[in-house]
Amino acid sequence: METKPIESKILKSKYTPTAEFYSQVIDSLQDYSIITLDKKLHINSWNSGSSIIFGYETDEVIGEHFEIIFTEEDKKNGVPKSEVETALKEGKAVDNRWHLCKDGSKIYAYGLVFPLTGIEGELLGYVKILRDLTERMKSEEIVKKHVKDLEELNTHKESIIAILSHDLRSPLSGIIGITDYLKSDFDILERSEIREMIDLLHKESTKELVMLDYLVEWARIKYASEVFNPKKIVLVKYVKKAFETLEEVAVIAKINLHQQIEDNIHVFADGKMLLSIIENILSNAIRHSHKGGKISVTAKKKDNKIIVRIMDAGVGMSKETQEKLFTPQISSLSKARKENKGAGIGLLLVKGFLEKNVGEIWVESVEGEGSSFYFTLPVEQPLVKIDSSNKIESDKIV
């Protein structure tokens, strides 16, 4: 009487799933792209998850080389071949990278490649499994950006308060002192003394206005994100606009402004910010150049960005100054202002604008020989940036 249940259990334990069963299981995993390749790396199976993620139907990719889902940059760098070689050597290859979809868009995915072997251990091909992490990556980047923005907000709030209390308040006290003196002793002062004081008032108030303009622009980039309007623009047009703005200053200083930028060079940036970047760097270059000197602006393309160089043959700067140039403290801002250099907060503004436009800035300089300021801007609208030191680790898929 106990035999039948035992036989039933034995029969159940001997059930072997068919290839069709496994195929249905794989095809049901729509959150994953599961691709099998032959030994020549041509696609020979493509699950429904692959179609959802990449946009290709099965009949469009069967027989195609699996490079079809890699970006041009990765193909150029031999990444597909490297993945396979690593899989053969170590049993599997794991990475996080951007992949290319049918419509030209890109996804960020956790990927795994491993060899597919037969009963005798012979190589049959490869399996590549991917999980789309694009939305997760964007969410994590948004959180990181909010944290960074809050930290910067506090830092910049303290910096602005310090500048307002020191760099603006002190000179204003001096201006009030001069006007009080003029008011009380105007009738007994010599005409030359009055003129001298008026000249001093004009000089100090003009410097105050410049500092206020810098602070307004700085605050605008940090806190008024709604005015940010990046688009693809012709670089040379903005260089010429900056030349026109500074032409009179350059003529007075006997400085020759020269540019060699091709008309077809484009950058993806906010036009107002780009103009402010160029004008600030050029203005500093004019201020620190020798009379009769030359300032040149050139640009070249490297990978997916444009590198702009603004070079002068002026006084140059020390290594110590270069190291602190883009992270000035309040003391250095005050010193620059007293010496009528004005570079401190202006370069803070430039750095902030470039960071907003996914760009960078650096300087090369030799004392007595001049300086070259370099900055980069993307050619096309950039993808979300990923910090290489903070790569997303996905849930393990095997």
Buried (B, 14 or more C-beta within 10 A) or exposed (E): EEEEEEEEEEEEEEEEEEEEEEEEEBBEBEEBBBBBBBEEBBBEBBBBBBBEBBBBEEEBBEEBBBBBBBBEEBBEEEBBEEBBEBBBEEEBBBBBBBBBEBEEEEBBBBBBBBBBEEEEEEEBBBBBBBBBBBEBBEEBBEEEEEEEEEEEEEEBEEBBEBBEEBBBEEBEEEBEEBEEEBEEEEEEBEEEEEEEBEEEBEEBEEBBEBBEEBBEBBBBBBEEEEEBEBEEBBBBBBBBBBBEBBEEBBEEBEBEBEBEBEEEBBBBBBBBBBBBBBBBBBBBBBBBBBEEBBBBBBBEEEEEBBBBBBBBBBBBBEEEBBEEBBEBEBEBBBEBBEEEEBBBBBBBBBBBBBEBBBBBBEBEBEEEEBBBBBBBBBBEEBBEEBEEEEEBEBEEBE
